[in-house]
């Protein structure tokens, strides 16, 4: 065993208890969040990975297929105008180069083309955090079957070039519980929530949506309020 291998092995041995402690602490935090959550059978529809972040935060099984993936704004709005039709449609995987958004995504994402891309009718789905089509199809199908249509939280944000007109189109959709995260205020955007950590940024960042959004959006309180409305 060379010196680098010895250093790596010793480092892992030293860090192993710390990693175990972190896992226990995170499990305890999730348990505390679940204890405060009275509404646990909700579905989050999201334009990006935020859907998965919510279930991870509470340690709950995913009740949404919109996790670990993203939609471009125009496609997401199209899906939300007829969600049952689109989410019942079969996934048709395509060559990423054939996507109508390929040029725009290549310009901002060096990894574009390495993850699966599919169509639901005329809506494209980018499975950014999936290894292959088989995994994407299996998880999408399993999670789509768990959707609770009577207990929906619908989320949008200003990522991927979303225009003000698209944000306002989302605001006008007839969903009782919806939220749109933005990096700046839009007067009259009733469902808009500015994530102050990203003030001055072109759009909200994935890191903020994953780790810091509850500083500006009381998720547990909003989910519990949905439960009262459902009853």
C-alpha positions in Angstrom: 0.0 0.0 0.0 1.5 3.3 -1.1 1.6 6.5 1.0 -1.5 8.0 -0.7 -3.5 4.8 -0.1 -2.5 4.8 3.6 -3.5 8.5 4.0 -6.8 7.8 2.3 -7.6 4.8 4.4 -6.7 6.6 7.6 -8.7 9.6 6.6 -11.8 7.4 6.0 -11.3 5.7 9.3 -11.1 9.1 11.1 -14.1 10.5 9.3 -16.4 7.4 9.5 -17.7 8.2 13.0 -18.3 11.8 11.9 -20.3 10.6 8.9 -22.3 8.3 11.1 -23.1 11.1 13.5 -24.2 13.3 10.7 -26.6 10.6 9.4 -28.1 10.2 12.9 -28.5 14.0 13.3 -30.2 14.3 9.9 -32.5 11.4 10.8 -33.4 13.2 14.0 -34.2 16.4 12.2 -36.4 14.6 9.7 -38.3 12.9 12.6 -38.9 16.3 14.2 -40.2 17.8 10.9 -42.5 14.8 10.4 -43.8 15.2 14.0 -45.0 18.7 13.1 -46.5 17.6 9.8 -50.1 16.6 9.9 -50.5 16.4 6.1 -48.4 13.5 4.8 -50.1 12.2 1.7 -49.6 15.3 -0.4 -48.2 15.5 -3.9 -45.8 18.2 -5.1 -45.8 18.9 -8.8 -42.6 20.9 -9.7 -40.7 22.2 -12.7 -37.4 20.8 -11.2 -35.9 18.8 -8.4 -37.7 20.7 -5.7 -40.4 18.0 -5.6 -37.8 15.5 -4.4 -36.3 17.9 -1.9 -39.6 18.2 -0.1 -40.0 14.5 0.5 -36.4 14.1 1.5 -36.8 16.9 4.0 -39.4 14.9 5.9 -38.1 11.4 5.1 -41.3 10.5 3.3 -41.9 8.3 0.2 -42.1 10.3 -3.1 -45.7 10.9 -4.2 -44.7 12.6 -7.3 -42.9 11.7 -10.5 -41.4 15.3 -10.7 -38.2 14.6 -8.8 -34.6 14.5 -10.0 -35.6 16.1 -13.3 -36.7 19.3 -14.9 -39.0 20.9 -17.5 -38.4 24.0 -19.6 -41.0 26.7 -18.6 -43.2 26.5 -21.7 -43.5 22.8 -21.4 -44.2 22.8 -17.7 -47.0 25.3 -18.2 -48.5 23.1 -20.9 -48.4 20.1 -18.7 -50.1 22.0 -15.8 -53.0 23.0 -18.1 -53.9 19.4 -18.5 -51.9 17.4 -15.9 -53.9 14.2 -15.8 -53.7 13.8 -19.6 -49.9 14.4 -19.7 -49.0 12.3 -16.6 -51.1 9.4 -17.9 -49.2 9.5 -21.3 -46.4 7.0 -21.9 -42.8 8.3 -21.8 -41.2 8.2 -25.2 -37.4 8.6 -24.9 -35.6 10.5 -27.5 -32.0 11.3 -28.5 -31.1 14.4 -26.4 -29.9 16.1 -29.6 -33.4 15.9 -31.0 -34.9 18.0 -28.2 -36.2 21.3 -29.3 -34.3 22.8 -26.3 -31.0 21.1 -27.1 -29.2 24.2 -28.3 -30.2 26.4 -25.4 -29.3 23.7 -22.8 -26.0 22.9 -24.4 -25.1 26.6 -24.1 -25.5 26.5 -20.3 -24.9 22.8 -19.4 -21.7 21.0 -20.4 -23.3 17.8 -19.3 -26.2 18.0 -21.6 -26.6 14.8 -23.6 -25.4 12.5 -20.8 -28.8 12.0 -19.2 -32.1 10.7 -20.5 -34.6 12.9 -22.3 -38.2 11.9 -22.9 -41.5 13.2 -24.3 -44.9 13.1 -22.8 -46.9 13.9 -25.9 -45.5 17.4 -26.8 -43.9 18.0 -23.3 -40.2 17.2 -22.9 -38.8 15.8 -19.6 -35.1 16.1 -18.8 -34.1 13.3 -16.3 -31.0 15.1 -15.1 -30.3 12.9 -12.1 -31.0 9.5 -13.6 -28.4 7.0 -14.9 -30.4 5.7 -17.9 -33.8 5.3 -19.5 -34.6 2.2 -17.6 -34.2 3.9 -14.2 -36.0 7.0 -15.3 -39.0 5.0 -16.7 -39.3 2.8 -13.6 -39.2 5.6 -11.1 -41.5 7.8 -13.1 -44.1 5.1 -13.5 -44.0 4.0 -9.8 -44.2 7.6 -8.5 -46.9 8.8 -10.9 -49.1 6.0 -9.6 -48.9 7.6 -6.1 -50.2 11.1 -7.1 -52.8 12.4 -4.7 -54.8 14.6 -7.0 -56.9 15.9 -4.1 -53.9 17.2 -2.2 -51.7 19.1 -4.6 -49.0 21.7 -4.0 -47.8 23.0 -7.4 -44.5 24.8 -7.6 -42.7 26.9 -10.3 -39.7 29.2 -10.3 -37.8 31.6 -12.5 -35.1 29.2 -13.6 -34.3 28.0 -17.2 -35.1 31.4 -18.7 -38.7 31.7 -17.4 -40.1 35.0 -18.5 -42.3 37.4 -16.5 -45.2 36.5 -18.8 -44.7 32.8 -17.9 -44.5 33.5 -14.2 -47.8 35.4 -14.5 -49.3 32.6 -16.6 -48.5 30.2 -13.8 -50.0 32.6 -11.2 -53.3 32.5 -13.2 -53.6 28.7 -13.2 -56.6 27.4 -11.2 -54.7 25.5 -8.4 -55.7 26.2 -4.8 -52.1 25.7 -3.5 -49.3 27.0 -5.6 -46.0 28.8 -5.1 -43.5 30.5 -7.5 -40.0 31.1 -6.2 -38.2 34.1 -7.7 -35.0 36.0 -7.1 -36.8 39.4 -7.2 -40.3 40.7 -6.6 -42.9 40.9 -9.3 -45.8 43.2 -8.3 -49.1 41.5 -8.4 -47.7 38.0 -8.5 -50.0 36.5 -5.9 -48.2 33.2 -5.5 -44.7 34.7 -5.7 -42.2 34.1 -2.9 -38.9 35.9 -3.2 -36.0 33.8 -1.9 -33.9 36.6 -0.3 -30.7 34.6 -0.4 -30.7 34.9 -4.2 -31.5 38.6 -4.3 -29.6 40.1 -7.2 -29.2 36.8 -9.0 -30.7 36.2 -12.4 -32.9 33.5 -10.9 -33.2 31.3 -7.8 -30.4 28.8 -7.5 -30.8 25.0 -7.0 -28.9 25.1 -3.8 -31.3 27.7 -2.3 -34.3 25.7 -3.3 -32.9 22.6 -1.7 -31.4 24.0 1.5 -32.6 27.5 2.3 -36.1 28.0 0.9 -37.8 27.6 4.3 -36.3 30.9 5.4 -38.9 32.6 3.2 -41.6 29.9 2.7 -43.0 28.1 5.8 -43.4 24.7 4.1 -44.8 22.7 7.1 -47.4 25.4 7.9 -48.5 25.5 4.2 -48.8 21.8 3.9 -50.8 21.5 7.1 -53.1 24.3 5.9 -53.7 22.2 2.7 -54.9 19.3 4.9 -57.6 21.5 6.5 -58.8 22.6 3.1 -59.0 19.0 1.8 -61.2 18.0 4.7 
